[in-house]
């Protein structure tokens, strides 16, 4: 709680200062005169889920892209291709907000990179959803402070690796012919949406698998981003113990 106190206060202040409209504006939009900010916390398997949701104005993704373009955080080509979800993620870029940002966005991005870094340093993740005119929701997922985790063991080359179940969406098997390429990067299409692939053999600089007819793919998610991890085989579920060690001075 000591570590996440500041991020929570920051998001609350942003929701009040920049999310909730004035009473007059809310009535004009057909909303209740008084705005609502909900904070909920619950335990979900091996992590704690904290949500902060308001019923305010939401985020204007078009204005977010314009601001990011003006600040040189993205190119014009990227601004034209970014999806709604990708545009919202720009608020976590360092230096996204400055005093010159228009009122509707002012404060939404200030320090959001620090908030995200603080949560990820604790082994957690941040996800944000927003709909213009209806409000925003921030979601923190934080691991419970125990050393025992449920994980999926996978084989890559001659080694075994553990992937936390809290990050896994599902595992699938695909034919080699289903792999496509965008900008020289491998992708597959799941429900008509492109999913980037990351071959763990390539990541760990191991020789490519020979006579590959099909791929075992584990779809993982973090902060609303999805990727498919290509492994050699699934070895099953297992409880693993994470031992934290302190580093000596470098």
C-alpha positions as CSV (number, residue, x, y, z in Angstrom):
1,X,0.0,0.0,0.0
2,X,2.9,2.4,0.7
3,X,4.2,1.8,-2.9
4,X,0.8,2.3,-4.7
5,X,-0.5,5.1,-2.5
6,X,0.9,7.9,-4.6
7,X,-0.3,6.4,-8.0
8,X,-3.8,6.0,-6.5
9,X,-4.0,9.5,-5.3
10,X,-2.7,10.8,-8.6
11,X,-5.4,8.9,-10.5
12,X,-8.1,10.2,-8.1
13,X,-7.0,13.8,-8.6
14,X,-7.0,13.4,-12.3
15,X,-10.5,11.9,-12.3
16,X,-11.8,14.8,-10.2
17,X,-9.9,17.6,-12.0
18,X,-10.0,16.4,-15.6
19,X,-12.5,13.5,-15.8
20,X,-15.7,14.7,-14.2
21,X,-17.5,17.5,-16.0
22,X,-19.0,20.5,-14.3
23,X,-22.6,20.0,-12.9
24,X,-24.0,22.2,-15.6
25,X,-22.2,20.3,-18.4
26,X,-23.3,17.0,-17.0
27,X,-26.9,18.0,-17.0
28,X,-26.6,19.3,-20.5
29,X,-25.2,15.9,-21.6
30,X,-28.1,14.1,-19.9
31,X,-26.0,12.8,-17.0
32,X,-26.6,13.0,-13.2
33,X,-25.6,16.3,-11.9
34,X,-23.1,14.7,-9.5
35,X,-20.2,12.7,-11.0
36,X,-19.2,9.3,-9.7
37,X,-15.7,7.8,-9.1
38,X,-15.6,4.2,-8.1
39,X,-12.6,2.5,-6.4
40,X,-12.8,-1.3,-6.0
41,X,-10.3,-3.9,-4.9
42,X,-10.6,-7.7,-5.1
43,X,-8.4,-10.8,-5.0
44,X,-8.2,-12.7,-8.3
45,X,-6.3,-15.9,-8.0
46,X,-2.6,-14.9,-7.5
47,X,-3.1,-11.1,-7.8
48,X,-5.0,-8.2,-6.4
49,X,-7.2,-6.2,-8.9
50,X,-7.7,-2.5,-8.2
51,X,-10.0,-0.5,-10.4
52,X,-10.6,3.3,-10.5
53,X,-13.5,4.2,-12.7
54,X,-15.2,7.6,-13.4
55,X,-18.3,8.5,-15.4
56,X,-16.8,11.7,-16.8
57,X,-15.9,13.0,-20.2
58,X,-13.5,10.2,-21.1
59,X,-10.4,10.6,-23.3
60,X,-10.4,12.0,-26.8
61,X,-8.0,9.7,-28.7
62,X,-7.9,12.1,-31.7
63,X,-6.6,14.9,-29.4
64,X,-4.2,12.5,-27.8
65,X,-2.7,11.6,-31.2
66,X,-2.4,15.3,-32.1
67,X,-0.7,16.1,-28.8
68,X,1.8,13.2,-29.2
69,X,2.5,14.2,-32.8
70,X,3.1,17.9,-31.7
71,X,5.5,16.7,-29.0
72,X,7.4,14.5,-31.4
73,X,6.5,11.3,-29.6
74,X,5.1,9.7,-32.8
75,X,5.3,10.3,-36.5
76,X,2.5,11.5,-38.7
77,X,2.3,8.0,-40.3
78,X,1.9,6.4,-36.9
79,X,-0.7,8.9,-35.8
80,X,-2.8,7.9,-38.8
81,X,-2.5,4.2,-38.2
82,X,-2.8,4.1,-34.4
83,X,-5.9,2.3,-33.1
84,X,-8.1,3.6,-30.2
85,X,-6.3,1.4,-27.7
86,X,-2.8,2.3,-29.0
87,X,-3.7,6.0,-28.8
88,X,-4.8,5.8,-25.2
89,X,-1.5,4.1,-24.3
90,X,0.3,7.3,-25.4
91,X,-0.6,8.9,-22.1
92,X,2.0,6.7,-20.5
93,X,4.8,8.2,-22.7
94,X,7.3,10.4,-20.7
95,X,6.7,14.0,-21.5
96,X,3.3,13.5,-23.1
97,X,1.5,16.3,-21.1
98,X,2.7,19.8,-20.7
99,X,1.1,23.1,-19.6
100,X,0.3,23.7,-23.3
101,X,-2.0,20.7,-23.6
102,X,-5.6,21.5,-24.2
103,X,-7.9,21.5,-21.1
104,X,-9.7,18.2,-21.9
105,X,-6.3,16.4,-21.7
106,X,-4.4,18.5,-19.2
107,X,-3.4,16.4,-16.3
108,X,-4.5,13.0,-17.8
109,X,-1.0,12.3,-18.8
110,X,1.0,14.2,-16.2
111,X,3.1,11.7,-14.3
112,X,1.3,8.7,-15.9
113,X,4.7,7.2,-16.9
114,X,5.7,7.3,-13.3
115,X,2.5,5.6,-12.2
116,X,3.0,2.9,-14.8
117,X,6.7,2.4,-13.8
118,X,5.8,2.2,-10.1
119,X,3.2,-0.5,-10.7
120,X,5.4,-2.5,-13.1
121,X,8.3,-2.3,-10.6
122,X,6.1,-4.2,-8.2
123,X,5.6,-6.9,-10.8
124,X,2.1,-5.6,-11.7
125,X,0.5,-4.1,-14.8
126,X,-1.7,-1.1,-15.7
127,X,-4.6,-1.2,-18.1
128,X,-6.7,1.7,-19.2
129,X,-10.1,1.9,-21.0
130,X,-11.9,5.0,-22.0
131,X,-14.9,6.0,-24.0
132,X,-15.4,9.6,-25.0
133,X,-18.3,11.1,-23.2
134,X,-18.8,8.1,-20.9
135,X,-15.7,8.0,-18.7
136,X,-12.4,6.2,-18.0
137,X,-11.3,3.1,-16.1
138,X,-7.8,2.4,-14.8
139,X,-7.0,-1.2,-13.8
140,X,-4.1,-2.2,-11.6
141,X,-3.1,-5.9,-11.3
142,X,-0.6,-6.5,-8.5
143,X,0.9,-9.9,-7.4
144,X,0.0,-11.0,-3.9
145,X,3.1,-10.9,-1.7
146,X,3.7,-14.7,-1.6
147,X,6.5,-16.7,-3.1
148,X,4.2,-19.4,-4.6
149,X,2.9,-19.0,-8.2
150,X,0.8,-21.1,-10.6
151,X,2.7,-21.3,-13.9
152,X,2.7,-23.1,-17.2
153,X,5.9,-24.9,-17.9
154,X,7.1,-24.8,-21.5
155,X,10.0,-26.3,-23.4
156,X,12.3,-24.2,-25.6
157,X,15.2,-26.1,-27.0
158,X,16.6,-28.2,-24.1
159,X,15.5,-25.8,-21.4
160,X,12.2,-25.4,-19.4
161,X,10.6,-22.0,-18.7
162,X,7.7,-21.0,-16.5
163,X,5.0,-18.5,-17.6
164,X,2.7,-17.1,-14.9
165,X,-0.9,-18.1,-15.4
166,X,-1.9,-14.5,-14.6
167,X,-0.4,-13.5,-17.9
168,X,-1.8,-16.3,-20.0
169,X,-4.9,-15.8,-22.1
170,X,-4.9,-19.2,-23.8
171,X,-2.7,-21.6,-25.8
172,X,-3.3,-22.6,-29.4
173,X,-1.7,-24.7,-32.1
174,X,-1.5,-23.2,-35.6
175,X,-0.3,-24.4,-39.0
176,X,2.9,-22.9,-40.3
177,X,1.0,-21.7,-43.3
178,X,-1.2,-19.4,-41.1
179,X,1.8,-17.2,-40.3
180,X,1.8,-13.9,-42.1
181,X,4.3,-11.0,-42.2
182,X,3.9,-7.3,-41.6
183,X,7.0,-5.1,-41.8
184,X,9.1,-8.3,-41.7
185,X,7.5,-9.3,-38.4
186,X,5.6,-12.6,-38.0
187,X,1.9,-12.3,-37.1
188,X,-1.2,-14.5,-37.1
189,X,-4.9,-13.5,-37.2
190,X,-7.1,-14.3,-34.3
191,X,-10.8,-13.3,-34.7
192,X,-9.7,-11.1,-37.6
193,X,-7.2,-9.2,-35.4
194,X,-3.5,-9.3,-36.0
195,X,-1.4,-10.9,-33.2
196,X,2.4,-10.5,-33.2
197,X,4.5,-13.6,-32.6
198,X,7.6,-13.8,-30.6
199,X,9.7,-17.0,-31.1
200,X,11.4,-17.8,-27.8
201,X,14.1,-19.7,-29.6
202,X,15.0,-16.5,-31.4
203,X,14.8,-14.4,-28.2
204,X,17.2,-16.8,-26.5
205,X,19.4,-17.1,-29.5
206,X,18.8,-20.8,-30.1
207,X,18.9,-22.6,-33.4
208,X,15.6,-22.6,-35.3
209,X,13.5,-25.7,-35.0
210,X,13.7,-28.1,-38.0
211,X,10.8,-29.6,-40.0
212,X,8.3,-27.3,-38.4
213,X,4.8,-28.2,-39.5
214,X,2.8,-26.5,-36.7
215,X,3.5,-23.9,-34.0
216,X,2.6,-24.0,-30.3
217,X,1.6,-20.5,-29.3
218,X,0.8,-19.1,-25.9
219,X,-1.1,-15.9,-26.0
220,X,-0.1,-13.6,-23.1
221,X,-1.4,-10.2,-22.1
222,X,0.0,-7.3,-20.2
223,X,-1.3,-3.8,-19.9
224,X,-3.8,-4.5,-22.6
225,X,-1.1,-5.6,-25.1
226,X,-1.3,-9.1,-26.5
227,X,1.5,-11.2,-28.0
228,X,1.9,-14.9,-29.0
229,X,4.9,-16.7,-27.6
230,X,6.1,-19.5,-29.8
231,X,7.4,-22.5,-27.8
232,X,8.4,-26.0,-28.6
233,X,6.0,-27.8,-26.3
234,X,3.7,-27.4,-23.3
235,X,4.9,-29.3,-20.2
236,X,1.9,-28.7,-17.9
237,X,0.8,-26.7,-14.9
238,X,3.1,-26.4,-11.9
239,X,3.5,-24.4,-8.7
240,X,6.8,-22.5,-8.7
241,X,8.5,-20.6,-5.9
242,X,10.1,-17.3,-6.7
243,X,13.1,-16.5,-4.5
244,X,13.9,-12.8,-4.3
245,X,17.6,-12.0,-4.0
246,X,19.3,-8.7,-3.2
247,X,22.1,-7.5,-5.5
248,X,25.4,-6.4,-4.1
249,X,26.8,-3.0,-5.0
250,X,27.9,-2.8,-8.6
